[in-house]
Amino acid sequence: MITLTLLFIGIFGSFTIPYLVGGNAPQMLGVTMTNYLTQYMRRLDAVTIAVIAFIIAAAVGALYVVSVSRRERHAL
């Protein structure tokens, strides 16, 4: 579970990888949010994407906390 959580953080939080890969690479979520906010001036869309990303990250974090607490309870 720890490995999956760390992988999720790395993949979900990556922002510069599309810029390093080149123009043909698909945009990741952080790049899309930034483009909506700065280039297209669509603040509501950028905030909506950010809230959805936060909900996904919070859900994964909650799953991690629940799994660790269950493991600790069984260890006692």
mmCIF file of the N, C-alpha and C atoms, coordinates in Angstrom:
data_MODEL
# 
_entry.id   MODEL 
# 
loop_
_atom_site.group_PDB 
_atom_site.id 
_atom_site.type_symbol 
_atom_site.label_atom_id 
_atom_site.label_alt_id 
_atom_site.label_comp_id 
_atom_site.label_asym_id 
_atom_site.label_entity_id 
_atom_site.label_seq_id 
_atom_site.pdbx_PDB_ins_code 
_atom_site.Cartn_x 
_atom_site.Cartn_y 
_atom_site.Cartn_z 
_atom_site.occupancy 
_atom_site.B_iso_or_equiv 
_atom_site.pdbx_formal_charge 
_atom_site.auth_seq_id 
_atom_site.auth_comp_id 
_atom_site.auth_asym_id 
_atom_site.auth_atom_id 
_atom_site.pdbx_PDB_model_num 
ATOM 1   N N  . MET A 1 1  ? 0.821   -1.189 0.000   1.00 0.00 ? 1  MET A N  1 
ATOM 2   C CA . MET A 1 1  ? 0.000   0.000  0.000   1.00 0.00 ? 1  MET A CA 1 
ATOM 3   C C  . MET A 1 1  ? 0.872   1.262  0.000   1.00 0.00 ? 1  MET A C  1 
ATOM 4   N N  . ILE A 1 2  ? 1.977   1.198  0.718   1.00 0.00 ? 2  ILE A N  1 
ATOM 5   C CA . ILE A 1 2  ? 2.880   2.350  0.747   1.00 0.00 ? 2  ILE A CA 1 
ATOM 6   C C  . ILE A 1 2  ? 3.451   2.603  -0.641  1.00 0.00 ? 2  ILE A C  1 
ATOM 7   N N  . THR A 1 3  ? 3.825   1.552  -1.335  1.00 0.00 ? 3  THR A N  1 
ATOM 8   C CA . THR A 1 3  ? 4.373   1.689  -2.677  1.00 0.00 ? 3  THR A CA 1 
ATOM 9   C C  . THR A 1 3  ? 3.351   2.285  -3.635  1.00 0.00 ? 3  THR A C  1 
ATOM 10  N N  . LEU A 1 4  ? 2.122   1.790  -3.561  1.00 0.00 ? 4  LEU A N  1 
ATOM 11  C CA . LEU A 1 4  ? 1.072   2.327  -4.428  1.00 0.00 ? 4  LEU A CA 1 
ATOM 12  C C  . LEU A 1 4  ? 0.806   3.799  -4.138  1.00 0.00 ? 4  LEU A C  1 
ATOM 13  N N  . THR A 1 5  ? 0.816   4.163  -2.863  1.00 0.00 ? 5  THR A N  1 
ATOM 14  C CA . THR A 1 5  ? 0.579   5.560  -2.503  1.00 0.00 ? 5  THR A CA 1 
ATOM 15  C C  . THR A 1 5  ? 1.704   6.454  -3.020  1.00 0.00 ? 5  THR A C  1 
ATOM 16  N N  . LEU A 1 6  ? 2.947   6.015  -2.861  1.00 0.00 ? 6  LEU A N  1 
ATOM 17  C CA . LEU A 1 6  ? 4.067   6.817  -3.349  1.00 0.00 ? 6  LEU A CA 1 
ATOM 18  C C  . LEU A 1 6  ? 4.061   6.921  -4.876  1.00 0.00 ? 6  LEU A C  1 
ATOM 19  N N  . LEU A 1 7  ? 3.700   5.843  -5.546  1.00 0.00 ? 7  LEU A N  1 
ATOM 20  C CA . LEU A 1 7  ? 3.585   5.898  -7.002  1.00 0.00 ? 7  LEU A CA 1 
ATOM 21  C C  . LEU A 1 7  ? 2.472   6.843  -7.434  1.00 0.00 ? 7  LEU A C  1 
ATOM 22  N N  . PHE A 1 8  ? 1.354   6.804  -6.727  1.00 0.00 ? 8  PHE A N  1 
ATOM 23  C CA . PHE A 1 8  ? 0.243   7.689  -7.043  1.00 0.00 ? 8  PHE A CA 1 
ATOM 24  C C  . PHE A 1 8  ? 0.655   9.148  -6.889  1.00 0.00 ? 8  PHE A C  1 
ATOM 25  N N  . ILE A 1 9  ? 1.355   9.459  -5.813  1.00 0.00 ? 9  ILE A N  1 
ATOM 26  C CA . ILE A 1 9  ? 1.796   10.835 -5.587  1.00 0.00 ? 9  ILE A CA 1 
ATOM 27  C C  . ILE A 1 9  ? 2.723   11.285 -6.716  1.00 0.00 ? 9  ILE A C  1 
ATOM 28  N N  . GLY A 1 10 ? 3.636   10.425 -7.114  1.00 0.00 ? 10 GLY A N  1 
ATOM 29  C CA . GLY A 1 10 ? 4.561   10.780 -8.185  1.00 0.00 ? 10 GLY A CA 1 
ATOM 30  C C  . GLY A 1 10 ? 3.877   10.986 -9.519  1.00 0.00 ? 10 GLY A C  1 
ATOM 31  N N  . ILE A 1 11 ? 2.967   10.099 -9.844  1.00 0.00 ? 11 ILE A N  1 
ATOM 32  C CA . ILE A 1 11 ? 2.289   10.191 -11.136 1.00 0.00 ? 11 ILE A CA 1 
ATOM 33  C C  . ILE A 1 11 ? 1.269   11.325 -11.140 1.00 0.00 ? 11 ILE A C  1 
ATOM 34  N N  . PHE A 1 12 ? 0.503   11.438 -10.078 1.00 0.00 ? 12 PHE A N  1 
ATOM 35  C CA . PHE A 1 12 ? -0.556  12.437 -10.009 1.00 0.00 ? 12 PHE A CA 1 
ATOM 36  C C  . PHE A 1 12 ? 0.012   13.845 -9.875  1.00 0.00 ? 12 PHE A C  1 
ATOM 37  N N  . GLY A 1 13 ? 1.145   13.957 -9.235  1.00 0.00 ? 13 GLY A N  1 
ATOM 38  C CA . GLY A 1 13 ? 1.719   15.268 -9.009  1.00 0.00 ? 13 GLY A CA 1 
ATOM 39  C C  . GLY A 1 13 ? 2.695   15.731 -10.070 1.00 0.00 ? 13 GLY A C  1 
ATOM 40  N N  . SER A 1 14 ? 2.982   14.899 -11.060 1.00 0.00 ? 14 SER A N  1 
ATOM 41  C CA . SER A 1 14 ? 3.979   15.296 -12.056 1.00 0.00 ? 14 SER A CA 1 
ATOM 42  C C  . SER A 1 14 ? 3.427   16.427 -12.913 1.00 0.00 ? 14 SER A C  1 
ATOM 43  N N  . PHE A 1 15 ? 4.248   17.430 -13.072 1.00 0.00 ? 15 PHE A N  1 
ATOM 44  C CA . PHE A 1 15 ? 3.832   18.624 -13.795 1.00 0.00 ? 15 PHE A CA 1 
ATOM 45  C C  . PHE A 1 15 ? 4.748   18.901 -14.980 1.00 0.00 ? 15 PHE A C  1 
ATOM 46  N N  . THR A 1 16 ? 6.016   18.616 -14.840 1.00 0.00 ? 16 THR A N  1 
ATOM 47  C CA . THR A 1 16 ? 6.976   18.999 -15.878 1.00 0.00 ? 16 THR A CA 1 
ATOM 48  C C  . THR A 1 16 ? 7.224   17.912 -16.914 1.00 0.00 ? 16 THR A C  1 
ATOM 49  N N  . ILE A 1 17 ? 6.788   16.710 -16.678 1.00 0.00 ? 17 ILE A N  1 
ATOM 50  C CA . ILE A 1 17 ? 7.062   15.610 -17.614 1.00 0.00 ? 17 ILE A CA 1 
ATOM 51  C C  . ILE A 1 17 ? 6.543   15.897 -19.023 1.00 0.00 ? 17 ILE A C  1 
ATOM 52  N N  . PRO A 1 18 ? 5.314   16.406 -19.207 1.00 0.00 ? 18 PRO A N  1 
ATOM 53  C CA . PRO A 1 18 ? 4.879   16.692 -20.586 1.00 0.00 ? 18 PRO A CA 1 
ATOM 54  C C  . PRO A 1 18 ? 5.767   17.713 -21.288 1.00 0.00 ? 18 PRO A C  1 
ATOM 55  N N  . TYR A 1 19 ? 6.311   18.674 -20.545 1.00 0.00 ? 19 TYR A N  1 
ATOM 56  C CA . TYR A 1 19 ? 7.201   19.647 -21.170 1.00 0.00 ? 19 TYR A CA 1 
ATOM 57  C C  . TYR A 1 19 ? 8.531   19.012 -21.555 1.00 0.00 ? 19 TYR A C  1 
ATOM 58  N N  . LEU A 1 20 ? 8.987   18.019 -20.797 1.00 0.00 ? 20 LEU A N  1 
ATOM 59  C CA . LEU A 1 20 ? 10.247  17.361 -21.106 1.00 0.00 ? 20 LEU A CA 1 
ATOM 60  C C  . LEU A 1 20 ? 10.116  16.393 -22.271 1.00 0.00 ? 20 LEU A C  1 
ATOM 61  N N  . VAL A 1 21 ? 8.954   15.753 -22.398 1.00 0.00 ? 21 VAL A N  1 
ATOM 62  C CA . VAL A 1 21 ? 8.756   14.756 -23.443 1.00 0.00 ? 21 VAL A CA 1 
ATOM 63  C C  . VAL A 1 21 ? 8.615   15.415 -24.808 1.00 0.00 ? 21 VAL A C  1 
ATOM 64  N N  . GLY A 1 22 ? 7.940   16.540 -24.862 1.00 0.00 ? 22 GLY A N  1 
ATOM 65  C CA . GLY A 1 22 ? 7.797   17.243 -26.136 1.00 0.00 ? 22 GLY A CA 1 
ATOM 66  C C  . GLY A 1 22 ? 6.363   17.610 -26.430 1.00 0.00 ? 22 GLY A C  1 
ATOM 67  N N  . GLY A 1 23 ? 6.164   18.226 -27.569 1.00 0.00 ? 23 GLY A N  1 
ATOM 68  C CA . GLY A 1 23 ? 4.850   18.741 -27.937 1.00 0.00 ? 23 GLY A CA 1 
ATOM 69  C C  . GLY A 1 23 ? 3.809   17.686 -28.265 1.00 0.00 ? 23 GLY A C  1 
ATOM 70  N N  . ASN A 1 24 ? 4.227   16.501 -28.669 1.00 0.00 ? 24 ASN A N  1 
ATOM 71  C CA . ASN A 1 24 ? 3.264   15.470 -29.049 1.00 0.00 ? 24 ASN A CA 1 
ATOM 72  C C  . ASN A 1 24 ? 2.719   14.687 -27.868 1.00 0.00 ? 24 ASN A C  1 
ATOM 73  N N  . ALA A 1 25 ? 3.288   14.904 -26.698 1.00 0.00 ? 25 ALA A N  1 
ATOM 74  C CA . ALA A 1 25 ? 2.848   14.167 -25.514 1.00 0.00 ? 25 ALA A CA 1 
ATOM 75  C C  . ALA A 1 25 ? 1.532   14.746 -25.003 1.00 0.00 ? 25 ALA A C  1 
ATOM 76  N N  . PRO A 1 26 ? 0.676   13.902 -24.465 1.00 0.00 ? 26 PRO A N  1 
ATOM 77  C CA . PRO A 1 26 ? -0.579  14.429 -23.897 1.00 0.00 ? 26 PRO A CA 1 
ATOM 78  C C  . PRO A 1 26 ? -0.297  15.259 -22.648 1.00 0.00 ? 26 PRO A C  1 
ATOM 79  N N  . GLN A 1 27 ? -1.157  16.229 -22.407 1.00 0.00 ? 27 GLN A N  1 
ATOM 80  C CA . GLN A 1 27 ? -0.980  17.084 -21.239 1.00 0.00 ? 27 GLN A CA 1 
ATOM 81  C C  . GLN A 1 27 ? -1.494  16.396 -19.991 1.00 0.00 ? 27 GLN A C  1 
ATOM 82  N N  . MET A 1 28 ? -0.763  16.587 -18.906 1.00 0.00 ? 28 MET A N  1 
ATOM 83  C CA . MET A 1 28 ? -1.201  16.061 -17.629 1.00 0.00 ? 28 MET A CA 1 
ATOM 84  C C  . MET A 1 28 ? -2.091  17.087 -16.946 1.00 0.00 ? 28 MET A C  1 
ATOM 85  N N  . LEU A 1 29 ? -2.659  16.706 -15.846 1.00 0.00 ? 29 LEU A N  1 
ATOM 86  C CA . LEU A 1 29 ? -3.684  17.501 -15.189 1.00 0.00 ? 29 LEU A CA 1 
ATOM 87  C C  . LEU A 1 29 ? -3.172  18.861 -14.734 1.00 0.00 ? 29 LEU A C  1 
ATOM 88  N N  . GLY A 1 30 ? -1.986  18.915 -14.172 1.00 0.00 ? 30 GLY A N  1 
ATOM 89  C CA . GLY A 1 30 ? -1.446  20.183 -13.703 1.00 0.00 ? 30 GLY A CA 1 
ATOM 90  C C  . GLY A 1 30 ? -1.202  21.166 -14.830 1.00 0.00 ? 30 GLY A C  1 
ATOM 91  N N  . VAL A 1 31 ? -0.729  20.667 -15.947 1.00 0.00 ? 31 VAL A N  1 
ATOM 92  C CA . VAL A 1 31 ? -0.486  21.520 -17.115 1.00 0.00 ? 31 VAL A CA 1 
ATOM 93  C C  . VAL A 1 31 ? -1.810  22.040 -17.660 1.00 0.00 ? 31 VAL A C  1 
ATOM 94  N N  . THR A 1 32 ? -2.804  21.185 -17.705 1.00 0.00 ? 32 THR A N  1 
ATOM 95  C CA . THR A 1 32 ? -4.118  21.592 -18.190 1.00 0.00 ? 32 THR A CA 1 
ATOM 96  C C  . THR A 1 32 ? -4.714  22.672 -17.301 1.00 0.00 ? 32 THR A C  1 
ATOM 97  N N  . MET A 1 33 ? -4.601  22.513 -15.986 1.00 0.00 ? 33 MET A N  1 
ATOM 98  C CA . MET A 1 33 ? -5.111  23.537 -15.066 1.00 0.00 ? 33 MET A CA 1 
ATOM 99  C C  . MET A 1 33 ? -4.414  24.869 -15.292 1.00 0.00 ? 33 MET A C  1 
ATOM 100 N N  . THR A 1 34 ? -3.110  24.835 -15.441 1.00 0.00 ? 34 THR A N  1 
ATOM 101 C CA . THR A 1 34 ? -2.356  26.063 -15.649 1.00 0.00 ? 34 THR A CA 1 
ATOM 102 C C  . THR A 1 34 ? -2.733  26.733 -16.961 1.00 0.00 ? 34 THR A C  1 
ATOM 103 N N  . ASN A 1 35 ? -2.907  25.953 -17.999 1.00 0.00 ? 35 ASN A N  1 
ATOM 104 C CA . ASN A 1 35 ? -3.306  26.519 -19.291 1.00 0.00 ? 35 ASN A CA 1 
ATOM 105 C C  . ASN A 1 35 ? -4.686  27.155 -19.218 1.00 0.00 ? 35 ASN A C  1 
ATOM 106 N N  . TYR A 1 36 ? -5.620  26.473 -18.570 1.00 0.00 ? 36 TYR A N  1 
ATOM 107 C CA . TYR A 1 36 ? -6.958  27.047 -18.436 1.00 0.00 ? 36 TYR A CA 1 
ATOM 108 C C  . TYR A 1 36 ? -6.917  28.362 -17.668 1.00 0.00 ? 36 TYR A C  1 
ATOM 109 N N  . LEU A 1 37 ? -6.065  28.432 -16.659 1.00 0.00 ? 37 LEU A N  1 
ATOM 110 C CA . LEU A 1 37 ? -6.007  29.630 -15.829 1.00 0.00 ? 37 LEU A CA 1 
ATOM 111 C C  . LEU A 1 37 ? -5.262  30.774 -16.504 1.00 0.00 ? 37 LEU A C  1 
ATOM 112 N N  . THR A 1 38 ? -4.106  30.496 -17.094 1.00 0.00 ? 38 THR A N  1 
ATOM 113 C CA . THR A 1 38 ? -3.266  31.579 -17.592 1.00 0.00 ? 38 THR A CA 1 
ATOM 114 C C  . THR A 1 38 ? -3.494  31.911 -19.065 1.00 0.00 ? 38 THR A C  1 
ATOM 115 N N  . GLN A 1 39 ? -3.657  30.913 -19.905 1.00 0.00 ? 39 GLN A N  1 
ATOM 116 C CA . GLN A 1 39 ? -3.763  31.179 -21.336 1.00 0.00 ? 39 GLN A CA 1 
ATOM 117 C C  . GLN A 1 39 ? -5.195  31.425 -21.795 1.00 0.00 ? 39 GLN A C  1 
ATOM 118 N N  . TYR A 1 40 ? -6.127  30.609 -21.283 1.00 0.00 ? 40 TYR A N  1 
ATOM 119 C CA . TYR A 1 40 ? -7.513  30.705 -21.758 1.00 0.00 ? 40 TYR A CA 1 
ATOM 120 C C  . TYR A 1 40 ? -8.381  31.608 -20.886 1.00 0.00 ? 40 TYR A C  1 
ATOM 121 N N  . MET A 1 41 ? -7.861  32.008 -19.714 1.00 0.00 ? 41 MET A N  1 
ATOM 122 C CA . MET A 1 41 ? -8.589  32.848 -18.760 1.00 0.00 ? 41 MET A CA 1 
ATOM 123 C C  . MET A 1 41 ? -9.945  32.247 -18.362 1.00 0.00 ? 41 MET A C  1 
ATOM 124 N N  . ARG A 1 42 ? -9.960  30.948 -18.209 1.00 0.00 ? 42 ARG A N  1 
ATOM 125 C CA . ARG A 1 42 ? -11.175 30.236 -17.785 1.00 0.00 ? 42 ARG A CA 1 
ATOM 126 C C  . ARG A 1 42 ? -10.970 29.767 -16.351 1.00 0.00 ? 42 ARG A C  1 
ATOM 127 N N  . ARG A 1 43 ? -11.125 30.689 -15.424 1.00 0.00 ? 43 ARG A N  1 
ATOM 128 C CA . ARG A 1 43 ? -10.831 30.413 -14.025 1.00 0.00 ? 43 ARG A CA 1 
ATOM 129 C C  . ARG A 1 43 ? -11.753 29.361 -13.431 1.00 0.00 ? 43 ARG A C  1 
ATOM 130 N N  . LEU A 1 44 ? -13.030 29.400 -13.780 1.00 0.00 ? 44 LEU A N  1 
ATOM 131 C CA . LEU A 1 44 ? -13.971 28.427 -13.223 1.00 0.00 ? 44 LEU A CA 1 
ATOM 132 C C  . LEU A 1 44 ? -13.594 27.008 -13.633 1.00 0.00 ? 44 LEU A C  1 
ATOM 133 N N  . ASP A 1 45 ? -13.178 26.824 -14.874 1.00 0.00 ? 45 ASP A N  1 
ATOM 134 C CA . ASP A 1 45 ? -12.758 25.497 -15.324 1.00 0.00 ? 45 ASP A CA 1 
ATOM 135 C C  . ASP A 1 45 ? -11.495 25.042 -14.601 1.00 0.00 ? 45 ASP A C  1 
ATOM 136 N N  . ALA A 1 46 ? -10.544 25.961 -14.407 1.00 0.00 ? 46 ALA A N  1 
ATOM 137 C CA . ALA A 1 46 ? -9.303  25.613 -13.703 1.00 0.00 ? 46 ALA A CA 1 
ATOM 138 C C  . ALA A 1 46 ? -9.585  25.242 -12.251 1.00 0.00 ? 46 ALA A C  1 
ATOM 139 N N  . VAL A 1 47 ? -10.465 25.990 -11.609 1.00 0.00 ? 47 VAL A N  1 
ATOM 140 C CA . VAL A 1 47 ? -10.814 25.694 -10.210 1.00 0.00 ? 47 VAL A CA 1 
ATOM 141 C C  . VAL A 1 47 ? -11.555 24.366 -10.121 1.00 0.00 ? 47 VAL A C  1 
ATOM 142 N N  . THR A 1 48 ? -12.417 24.101 -11.075 1.00 0.00 ? 48 THR A N  1 
ATOM 143 C CA . THR A 1 48 ? -13.147 22.829 -11.081 1.00 0.00 ? 48 THR A CA 1 
ATOM 144 C C  . THR A 1 48 ? -12.179 21.654 -11.213 1.00 0.00 ? 48 THR A C  1 
ATOM 145 N N  . ILE A 1 49 ? -11.222 21.751 -12.107 1.00 0.00 ? 49 ILE A N  1 
ATOM 146 C CA . ILE A 1 49 ? -10.227 20.692 -12.266 1.00 0.00 ? 49 ILE A CA 1 
ATOM 147 C C  . ILE A 1 49 ? -9.415  20.532 -10.984 1.00 0.00 ? 49 ILE A C  1 
ATOM 148 N N  . ALA A 1 50 ? -9.058  21.656 -10.354 1.00 0.00 ? 50 ALA A N  1 
ATOM 149 C CA . ALA A 1 50 ? -8.280  21.595 -9.117  1.00 0.00 ? 50 ALA A CA 1 
ATOM 150 C C  . ALA A 1 50 ? -9.063  20.934 -7.993  1.00 0.00 ? 50 ALA A C  1 
ATOM 151 N N  . VAL A 1 51 ? -10.354 21.234 -7.879  1.00 0.00 ? 51 VAL A N  1 
ATOM 152 C CA . VAL A 1 51 ? -11.182 20.625 -6.835  1.00 0.00 ? 51 VAL A CA 1 
ATOM 153 C C  . VAL A 1 51 ? -11.332 19.130 -7.079  1.00 0.00 ? 51 VAL A C  1 
ATOM 154 N N  . ILE A 1 52 ? -11.537 18.740 -8.318  1.00 0.00 ? 52 ILE A N  1 
ATOM 155 C CA . ILE A 1 52 ? -11.652 17.311 -8.634  1.00 0.00 ? 52 ILE A CA 1 
ATOM 156 C C  . ILE A 1 52 ? -10.336 16.600 -8.327  1.00 0.00 ? 52 ILE A C  1 
ATOM 157 N N  . ALA A 1 53 ? -9.216  17.225 -8.665  1.00 0.00 ? 53 ALA A N  1 
ATOM 158 C CA . ALA A 1 53 ? -7.912  16.628 -8.357  1.00 0.00 ? 53 ALA A CA 1 
ATOM 159 C C  . ALA A 1 53 ? -7.725  16.500 -6.847  1.00 0.00 ? 53 ALA A C  1 
ATOM 160 N N  . PHE A 1 54 ? -8.153  17.505 -6.096  1.00 0.00 ? 54 PHE A N  1 
ATOM 161 C CA . PHE A 1 54 ? -8.050  17.436 -4.640  1.00 0.00 ? 54 PHE A CA 1 
ATOM 162 C C  . PHE A 1 54 ? -8.911  16.309 -4.079  1.00 0.00 ? 54 PHE A C  1 
ATOM 163 N N  . ILE A 1 55 ? -10.110 16.149 -4.593  1.00 0.00 ? 55 ILE A N  1 
ATOM 164 C CA . ILE A 1 55 ? -10.993 15.083 -4.115  1.00 0.00 ? 55 ILE A CA 1 
ATOM 165 C C  . ILE A 1 55 ? -10.379 13.710 -4.391  1.00 0.00 ? 55 ILE A C  1 
ATOM 166 N N  . ILE A 1 56 ? -9.803  13.538 -5.570  1.00 0.00 ? 56 ILE A N  1 
ATOM 167 C CA . ILE A 1 56 ? -9.162  12.261 -5.901  1.00 0.00 ? 56 ILE A CA 1 
ATOM 168 C C  . ILE A 1 56 ? -7.978  11.999 -4.970  1.00 0.00 ? 56 ILE A C  1 
ATOM 169 N N  . ALA A 1 57 ? -7.137  13.026 -4.770  1.00 0.00 ? 57 ALA A N  1 
ATOM 170 C CA . ALA A 1 57 ? -5.973  12.860 -3.894  1.00 0.00 ? 57 ALA A CA 1 
ATOM 171 C C  . ALA A 1 57 ? -6.401  12.618 -2.449  1.00 0.00 ? 57 ALA A C  1 
ATOM 172 N N  . ALA A 1 58 ? -7.452  13.291 -1.992  1.00 0.00 ? 58 ALA A N  1 
ATOM 173 C CA . ALA A 1 58 ? -7.941  13.084 -0.629  1.00 0.00 ? 58 ALA A CA 1 
ATOM 174 C C  . ALA A 1 58 ? -8.510  11.679 -0.454  1.00 0.00 ? 58 ALA A C  1 
ATOM 175 N N  . ALA A 1 59 ? -9.176  11.168 -1.479  1.00 0.00 ? 59 ALA A N  1 
ATOM 176 C CA . ALA A 1 59 ? -9.715  9.809  -1.404  1.00 0.00 ? 59 ALA A CA 1 
ATOM 177 C C  . ALA A 1 59 ? -8.590  8.780  -1.318  1.00 0.00 ? 59 ALA A C  1 
ATOM 178 N N  . VAL A 1 60 ? -7.553  8.955  -2.121  1.00 0.00 ? 60 VAL A N  1 
ATOM 179 C CA . VAL A 1 60 ? -6.413  8.035  -2.063  1.00 0.00 ? 60 VAL A CA 1 
ATOM 180 C C  . VAL A 1 60 ? -5.725  8.144  -0.706  1.00 0.00 ? 60 VAL A C  1 
ATOM 181 N N  . GLY A 1 61 ? -5.568  9.353  -0.200  1.00 0.00 ? 61 GLY A N  1 
ATOM 182 C CA . GLY A 1 61 ? -4.975  9.537  1.128   1.00 0.00 ? 61 GLY A CA 1 
ATOM 183 C C  . GLY A 1 61 ? -5.808  8.899  2.221   1.00 0.00 ? 61 GLY A C  1 
ATOM 184 N N  . ALA A 1 62 ? -7.116  9.023  2.128   1.00 0.00 ? 62 ALA A N  1 
ATOM 185 C CA . ALA A 1 62 ? -8.000  8.408  3.119   1.00 0.00 ? 62 ALA A CA 1 
ATOM 186 C C  . ALA A 1 62 ? -7.903  6.883  3.057   1.00 0.00 ? 62 ALA A C  1 
ATOM 187 N N  . LEU A 1 63 ? -7.831  6.322  1.851   1.00 0.00 ? 63 LEU A N  1 
ATOM 188 C CA . LEU A 1 63 ? -7.666  4.870  1.728   1.00 0.00 ? 63 LEU A CA 1 
ATOM 189 C C  . LEU A 1 63 ? -6.359  4.415  2.366   1.00 0.00 ? 63 LEU A C  1 
ATOM 190 N N  . TYR A 1 64 ? -5.315  5.195  2.180   1.00 0.00 ? 64 TYR A N  1 
ATOM 191 C CA . TYR A 1 64 ? -4.031  4.852  2.783   1.00 0.00 ? 64 TYR A CA 1 
ATOM 192 C C  . TYR A 1 64 ? -4.111  4.888  4.310   1.00 0.00 ? 64 TYR A C  1 
ATOM 193 N N  . VAL A 1 65 ? -4.722  5.924  4.861   1.00 0.00 ? 65 VAL A N  1 
ATOM 194 C CA . VAL A 1 65 ? -4.838  6.040  6.319   1.00 0.00 ? 65 VAL A CA 1 
ATOM 195 C C  . VAL A 1 65 ? -5.676  4.902  6.883   1.00 0.00 ? 65 VAL A C  1 
ATOM 196 N N  . VAL A 1 66 ? -6.757  4.551  6.217   1.00 0.00 ? 66 VAL A N  1 
ATOM 197 C CA . VAL A 1 66 ? -7.604  3.450  6.684   1.00 0.00 ? 66 VAL A CA 1 
ATOM 198 C C  . VAL A 1 66 ? -6.842  2.134  6.647   1.00 0.00 ? 66 VAL A C  1 
ATOM 199 N N  . SER A 1 67 ? -6.095  1.892  5.572   1.00 0.00 ? 67 SER A N  1 
ATOM 200 C CA . SER A 1 67 ? -5.362  0.621  5.482   1.00 0.00 ? 67 SER A CA 1 
ATOM 201 C C  . SER A 1 67 ? -4.265  0.538  6.535   1.00 0.00 ? 67 SER A C  1 
ATOM 202 N N  . VAL A 1 68 ? -3.579  1.640  6.817   1.00 0.00 ? 68 VAL A N  1 
ATOM 203 C CA . VAL A 1 68 ? -2.535  1.631  7.837   1.00 0.00 ? 68 VAL A CA 1 
ATOM 204 C C  . VAL A 1 68 ? -3.139  1.443  9.221   1.00 0.00 ? 68 VAL A C  1 
ATOM 205 N N  . SER A 1 69 ? -4.262  2.096  9.481   1.00 0.00 ? 69 SER A N  1 
ATOM 206 C CA . SER A 1 69 ? -4.892  1.942  10.800  1.00 0.00 ? 69 SER A CA 1 
ATOM 207 C C  . SER A 1 69 ? -5.415  0.521  11.001  1.00 0.00 ? 69 SER A C  1 
ATOM 208 N N  . ARG A 1 70 ? -5.931  -0.100 9.954   1.00 0.00 ? 70 ARG A N  1 
ATOM 209 C CA . ARG A 1 70 ? -6.372  -1.497 10.075  1.00 0.00 ? 70 ARG A CA 1 
ATOM 210 C C  . ARG A 1 70 ? -5.199  -2.423 10.360  1.00 0.00 ? 70 ARG A C  1 
ATOM 211 N N  . ARG A 1 71 ? -4.086  -2.175 9.678   1.00 0.00 ? 71 ARG A N  1 
ATOM 212 C CA . ARG A 1 71 ? -2.894  -3.000 9.895   1.00 0.00 ? 71 ARG A CA 1 
ATOM 213 C C  . ARG A 1 71 ? -2.385  -2.836 11.324  1.00 0.00 ? 71 ARG A C  1 
ATOM 214 N N  . GLU A 1 72 ? -2.398  -1.622 11.827  1.00 0.00 ? 72 GLU A N  1 
ATOM 215 C CA . GLU A 1 72 ? -1.950  -1.378 13.197  1.00 0.00 ? 72 GLU A CA 1 
ATOM 216 C C  . GLU A 1 72 ? -2.886  -2.029 14.211  1.00 0.00 ? 72 GLU A C  1 
ATOM 217 N N  . ARG A 1 73 ? -4.173  -1.997 13.952  1.00 0.00 ? 73 ARG A N  1 
ATOM 218 C CA . ARG A 1 73 ? -5.128  -2.632 14.859  1.00 0.00 ? 73 ARG A CA 1 
ATOM 219 C C  . ARG A 1 73 ? -4.930  -4.140 14.907  1.00 0.00 ? 73 ARG A C  1 
ATOM 220 N N  . HIS A 1 74 ? -4.657  -4.748 13.759  1.00 0.00 ? 74 HIS A N  1 
ATOM 221 C CA . HIS A 1 74 ? -4.439  -6.195 13.723  1.00 0.00 ? 74 HIS A CA 1 
ATOM 222 C C  . HIS A 1 74 ? -3.104  -6.588 14.328  1.00 0.00 ? 74 HIS A C  1 
ATOM 223 N N  . ALA A 1 75 ? -2.146  -5.668 14.312  1.00 0.00 ? 75 ALA A N  1 
ATOM 224 C CA . ALA A 1 75 ? -0.841  -5.962 14.878  1.00 0.00 ? 75 ALA A CA 1 
ATOM 225 C C  . ALA A 1 75 ? -0.877  -5.980 16.405  1.00 0.00 ? 75 ALA A C  1 
ATOM 226 N N  . LEU A 1 76 ? -1.812  -5.243 16.983  1.00 0.00 ? 76 LEU A N  1 
ATOM 227 C CA . LEU A 1 76 ? -1.917  -5.216 18.444  1.00 0.00 ? 76 LEU A CA 1 
ATOM 228 C C  . LEU A 1 76 ? -2.573  -6.461 18.899  1.00 0.00 ? 76 LEU A C  1 
# 
